[in-house]
Amino acid sequence: MKNMNPSTTGNSAAVSFSELRMVLDSPKTQSHMHEMAHWHDELEGIYVLTGSMDFYLDDRKLTLSSGDFLLITSSAMHYSKAHDEKDSLFLRLFIHPSLFSASESLHPLLLPFLEDRESEFLLLRAEKNSENLKDLLLRMHKLLETRPAGFPLECTGLVHILLARLYPLIHQSDVIMGTHMGPDVEAQRRMIAYIRKNYPEKITLADIAEAGLMSRSKCCQLFKKYVNRTPVDFLNTYRLEMSLRLLKETERPISDVSLSCGFTSQSYFTKLFTERYHMTPSGCRKK
């Protein structure tokens, strides 16, 4: 499945090697793309250090507080936002499945995390002894940050220990697990994938609905249910995020950035950009 992983275009700094990435993040520093529904091939783990954070998976809202750990399985659609507009601090861990490619004997144990399309998350509340997970994650982050000799080997070992501690909890009744919700979720994915692929072109509400094989009214209902936005708002927001990336990473003229991201009117682009980021496109370039 195509990777829909948001890039870290915020101020949070990622530490990584090829199959493993960690970010010490907060609502103020996380990439704006984390606030839009997305999915990726990687497992994503979140451990809340301080405060609270809201995570949305399909039509579920999960509020995580200090000490809670959430594991989002590969390809589950999700996004995150600040809880009650308050700040928090949390660790994000991204594990690519290729990290386990050499562990054929362990494959049956890894299936619930990597290939179970019926389950999309595992939520471990603080009272379920997630303090042990915190120690593992902080140790992993320190290794990725300092990069001592042999650190990928130790990090790989710590990832296996992390999953080994989670594995016995999968079928416990007091551990919260979520399952995929059925055909509406797949339709929503198709519509989001269509927007991500075709955002530089002219896109109408009818085009988005057609990608989901449904009426325009049903399309609007699903966007409201799963991403809490209208289809057009999601489209414009995605275009703005792509324009933000181009403004930061290239020297292309603003008029070219606007057009290449699907905005035929530069004045409309500037209006929407300023409303979302509280600065003009040219002001963004000067930062």
KOLLOFI-647018 format. One record per residue (C-alpha): x, y, z. Coordinates in steps of 0.001 Angstrom, whole numbers, padded with zeros to 6 digits, always signed. Layout:
XYZ...
% end
This chain:
+000000+000000+000000+001243+003484-000829+002903+005183+002130+000818+008089+003423+003305+009075+006131+003399+012797+006932+006831+014331+006739+008259+016184+009698+007866+019688+008377+007207+021053+011870+009909+022016+014353+010256+018592+015980+013538+016826+015272+013532+013205+014177+016321+010787+015116+016564+007646+013012+018250+005014+010959+016679+003514+007844+014017+001276+009468+013438+003134+012741+012542+006741+013488+011654+008565+016704+010388+012059+017342+010073+013932+020633+006971+015889+019786+004225+018199+021003+001080+019703+019439+003046+022908+018778+005973+021203+017051+004364+018247+015273+004017+018426+011522+000685+019897+010411+000303+016730+008337-000199+014719+011525-003447+016691+011944-004781+015253+008674-005993+011683+008220-003163+009537+006866-001735+006040+006994+001629+004389+006400+003338+001023+006245+005151+001628+009519+003941+000677+012976+003543+003846+015021+003902+003944+018779+003051+006973+020934+004003+007352+024585+002675+010457+026364+005257+011972+028720+003246+014959+029974-000231+016357+029374-002891+014824+027111-003317+014317+023374-006255+013278+021171-005841+010578+018527-008490+009740+015945-008662+006300+014303-011477+005945+011799-014420+007445+013732-012954+006786+017197-011465+009460+019422-008877+008294+021965-007572+010712+024592-004114+009741+025799-002735+011102+029069+000641+010931+030772+001891+007339+030919-000474+005988+028226+000935+004072+025252-000790+003665+021882+000398+001311+019147-001138+001994+015728-000849-000939+013357+000403-000783+009808-001958+000989+007371-004492+002152+009994-005976+005556+009119-005387+008117+011883-004581+011703+012866-003844+013589+016073-004644+016938+017703-004029+018763+020947-006487+017864+023717-008561+020929+024664-005946+023049+022838-003457+022364+025639+000195+021452+025219+001700+018029+025863+004933+016151+025248+005100+012687+023727+007414+010258+021970+006515+008969+018518+008134+005765+017316+007939+004602+013686+008995+000999+012925+009204-000131+009313+008245-003803+008744+011543-004376+006901+013250-004244+010311+011862-007745+010893+012499-009200+007429+015389-011388+008622+013436-012864+011550+011476-015648+009823+011218-017709+012998+009602-014747+014755+007117-014064+011966+004134-015807+013653+004617-013617+016732+004840-010463+014632+001697-011142+012576-000689-009411+015047+001331-006205+014723+002210-006282+011019-000434-008140+009031-003631-008204+011091-005963-006067+009003-008763-006596+011524-006991-004707+014315-005804-001139+014032-004547-000176+017479-003607-001333+020951-004039+001116+023829-002208+000498+027084-003241+002825+029889-000694+004053+032435-001995+001753+035161-001117-001263+032982+002599-000907+033863+003553+001147+030805+006359+002717+032859+008515-000171+031630+007722+000863+028077+008737+004430+028878+012208+003281+029960+012627+001287+026749+011489+004154+024537+013653+006764+026252+016660+004462+025982+015929+003933+022277+015603+007684+021699+018919+008313+023457+020653+005726+021263+019224+007238+018079+020217+010709+019246+023803+009900+020301+024426+007152+017694+027137+005160+019519+028937+002332+017718+026513-000486+016961+023413+001508+017926+021178-000010+015176+021764-003456+016657+020808-002330+020157+017782-000387+018898+016588-003424+016937+016898-005500+020096+014909-002929+022083+012142-002931+019461+011846-006707+019809+011723-006363+023610+009000-003728+023266+006838-005996+021090+007567-008969+023377+006144-007002+026319+003079-006031+024286+002425-009483+022812+000938-011107+025972-001457-008161+026286-003097-008570+022877-005906-010820+024112-006345-009391+027604-009819-008038+028218-008606-004904+030002-006349-003809+027150-008187-001684+024604-007917-002850+020998-009704-001419+017996-010868-003158+014837-011436-001781+011366-014958-000611+010698-015681-002023+007223-016450-000730+003717-016965+002931+004662-013380+003117+005915-012059+001687+002662-014164+004179+000701-012773+007019+002816-009243+005796+002117-009893+005767-001618-011152+009344-001545-008191+010585+000496-005773+008689-001756-007427+010310-004786-006906+013774-003304-003274+013079-002455-002562+011808-005953-004457+014455-007911-004266+017608-005743-002304+019602-008387-005228+019195-010810-008727+020609-010790-010818+018482-008397-014543+018818-007755-016718+017338-005027-018159+015031-007690-014651+013760-008520-013943+012947-004869-017299+011187-004462-016695+009169-007622-013360+007963-006227-015296+006566-003258-018048+005119-005489-020770+007089-003725-023023+010127-003927-021788+013612-003046-023979+013710+000074-022591+010379+001300-019076+011629+000546-019640+014684+002743-021070+012506+005523-018002+010243+005552-015530+013127+005587-017394+014630+008529-017445+011259+010315-013834+010193+009777-011789+013395+009447-014159+016076+010810-013763+018221+007694-015670+018806+004480-014112+017223+001377-013221+020647-000033-011653+021758+003249-009567+018576+003347-008488+019171-000266-007523+022812+000369-005705+021939+003590-003704+019219+001859-002815+021632-000948-001686+024191+001623+000516+021616+003348+002158+020736+000040+002688+024430-000690+004234+024944+002751+006722+022177+002019+007634+023709-001353+008055+027174+000136+010414+025820+002800+012378+023410+000646+012611+025142-002751+013170+028581-004265+010326+028260-006744+008311+031472-007281+005211+031762-005121+003014+031924-008219+004517+028617-009391+004031+027027-005950+000402+028148-005910-000337+026737-009351+001531+023469-008826-000514+022815-005667-003850+023222-007440-004628+026886-006736-005488+028689-009964-005872+032015-008120-002788+033284-006292-004854+035757-004258-007121+032931-003045-004037+030851-002230-002533+033731-000230-005825+034247+001632-006122+030582+002651-002410+030296+003482-002529+033349+005737-005673+032131+007517-004102+028736+008259-000500+029664+009128-000952+033277+010317+001648+034499+007855+001785+035146+004134+003595+032806+001722+006350+035403+001309+006543+035775+005097+007014+032017+005370+010021+032278+003061+011618+034918+005287+011373+032843+008487
% end
